Amino acid sequence: MRGMRIRVSDVLDLFAAALSAEEILEEMPDLEADDLRASLLYAT
């Protein structure tokens, strides 16, 4: 993701584990809501 060491698959795994977007952003404060949306779009 945008020059970070966070993989899209890591974000998708958190969604698959039933974490909400807000919880993911708390776990990964370097991410923004747009990053989460981009991850979901990439997966479709």
C-alpha positions as CSV (number, residue, x, y, z in Angstrom):
1,M,0.0,0.0,0.0
2,R,1.3,3.4,-1.0
3,G,4.9,2.8,0.0
4,M,4.0,1.1,3.2
5,R,5.0,-2.4,4.4
6,I,1.3,-3.3,4.8
7,R,0.0,-5.8,2.3
8,V,-3.4,-5.7,0.8
9,S,-3.8,-9.3,1.9
10,D,-3.1,-8.3,5.5
11,V,-6.0,-5.8,5.4
12,L,-8.3,-8.4,3.7
13,D,-7.4,-10.9,6.4
14,L,-8.6,-8.5,9.0
15,F,-11.9,-7.9,7.2
16,A,-12.2,-11.7,6.9
17,A,-11.7,-12.0,10.7
18,A,-14.8,-9.7,11.1
19,L,-13.0,-6.6,12.1
20,S,-14.8,-3.4,11.2
21,A,-13.1,-0.6,9.2
22,E,-12.8,1.4,12.4
23,E,-11.0,-1.4,14.2
24,I,-8.6,-1.9,11.3
25,L,-7.8,1.8,11.3
26,E,-7.1,1.6,15.1
27,E,-4.8,-1.5,14.6
28,M,-3.0,0.2,11.6
29,P,-2.9,3.9,12.3
30,D,-0.8,4.6,9.1
31,L,-3.8,3.6,7.0
32,E,-6.7,5.8,5.9
33,A,-10.2,4.9,5.1
34,D,-9.4,5.3,1.4
35,D,-6.7,2.6,1.8
36,L,-9.3,0.2,3.1
37,R,-11.7,1.0,0.2
38,A,-8.8,0.5,-2.3
39,S,-8.0,-2.9,-0.7
40,L,-11.6,-4.1,-1.1
41,L,-11.8,-2.8,-4.7
42,Y,-8.5,-4.6,-5.5
43,A,-10.0,-7.9,-4.1
44,T,-13.1,-7.7,-6.4
